[in-house]
């Protein structure tokens, strides 16, 4: 649970620089080894989702391309791109807070681990205790973005 709380802190940080509020932490042996927050807007790079940022940091820190003894905690169900990256990195467990009915890549929409023949399929679980806060943060972010777009 404490790891998802850390991911939520990163989501708030992403929001502070006008990125979609999503955060991720990678954990190994009960310790956070990498953190990531969405940086798509900040860095003008569509690949810099929280999961990708965290995976890059973890691989660099450990000096390896595989994170088989690691878990990832994400505030939102990973999209298809991030779900695939998680598979390629061979992360053991994926824990997410809010489900993503529109853009999810694991249990919603793409269902990457069900439809693609990935060499590595992580265990996936929702941490429902943080789902409401994560979903609310995202809803408020997009509500504000729509108001700005509509000149309200």
N, C-alpha and C positions, 0 to 999 in steps of 0.2 A: 504494500500500500504506500509506503514512503517513497517508493520509486515513481509511482504515478503522480504523487504530489510534486515531485521534482520536475516531472514532465509538464505538469500544469504551470509551474512557475515559468518554464521556458516558453509555453504557449502565450502567457501574458507578455513576456518579453518580445516575442514575435509581433504581437499586436502593437506594442509600443513603437515599432518601426514600420508600421502599416502593412505588415505581412499577415496572411491568414494565420490565426492563432492556433498553431499546432506545435507541440513539443515532443521530444523523444529522448530517452536515456537508454544507454546500453549498460547492462550489468553483468559482471563476471565475479563469481565467488562472493556474492553478497555485497559487492562494491561497484559504484558507478565508475565506469572507465571512460565513458564518452557521453557528451550531451549534444543535442541538436535542436534548433528551432528553425521554422521556415525562414528562408532568406531570399525567396524568389524576387520580391520587390526591392529589397535592400541592395541586392547584388545584380539585379536585372538578369537573372538566370533561371529559366523554368525548371531546371533539374534540382535546385537546392531546396528540396523538401526536407523537413526535420529529420526524417529517417535516413535520407541520403547523407546529410551533414553528419549525423551521429555515426553512421557506418564508416564514412571516410575517416573520421577522427579515431574510431576504435581500431581500424586496420592499421593506421599510421602508428598509433600508440603501441600496439602489440607486434607490429612488423609482420603481419600476416594477411592473407586475403580471406581466410576462413575464420569465422567466429563461432565455431561449433559448441563452445562451452559458455556461450553468452545468451542473454535474454534481452529483448527490447520492449520497452514500455512506451506506448504512444497514446496521445490524448484522443486521437481519432483513428478509426479503422484505416489502415494503409490503402492507398490507391494501387492500381495495377502496377505502375512503375516501381513503387516502393516495395510492394509485395514480392515482385520479381527480384529486386535487389536483395531483399531479406533472404530469399531462397538461394541466390547466388553466393551470398556471404555465409550461408549455412548456419544462420542463427537458430538456436534450439527452440526457443519459445517466444511467441508474440503475445503481448498483453496490450489490449487497447481499452480506452474508456468509452467513447461514444461510437455508435455504429454510423456508417456513412451510406445511406440508402442511394444517394446519387452517384458518388464517386468511389465507393468502396471497391477494393480489389480482392478481398478475401471471402467474406460471407455475403456480400451484396454485389450486384452487377457482374464484374469480370470473373469473380470466383476463381482466381488464378490457380490455386492449389487443387481445385477440382477439375478444371478443364484443360490445363496445360500439363505437359509431362515434365515437370521439374524434377531434377535429380534429388532435390532436398525439399521436404515439406515440413515446416516447423509445426509445433503444437501451437494452437491458437486459443486464447481465452479472453473473454471480456471481463473487465473489472468494473462492474456495474455501479459501485459506490461513487465513482467519479464521472459516470456517463452524463448525468444531469448538468453538472457544472461545466463540463467540456462542451456539451451541446449548446448550453446557454451562451457561453463565450462566443462560439461560432455564429449563432443566430444574431446576437447583438452586433457583432462585427459586420456581418453582411447587411443587416438592417441599416446601420449607419452608412455603409458604403452606397447603398441604394438611395438613401436620403441625399447624400452629397451629389450623386449622379443626377438625381431629379431636381436638384436646386432647392431643396427644402431647408 
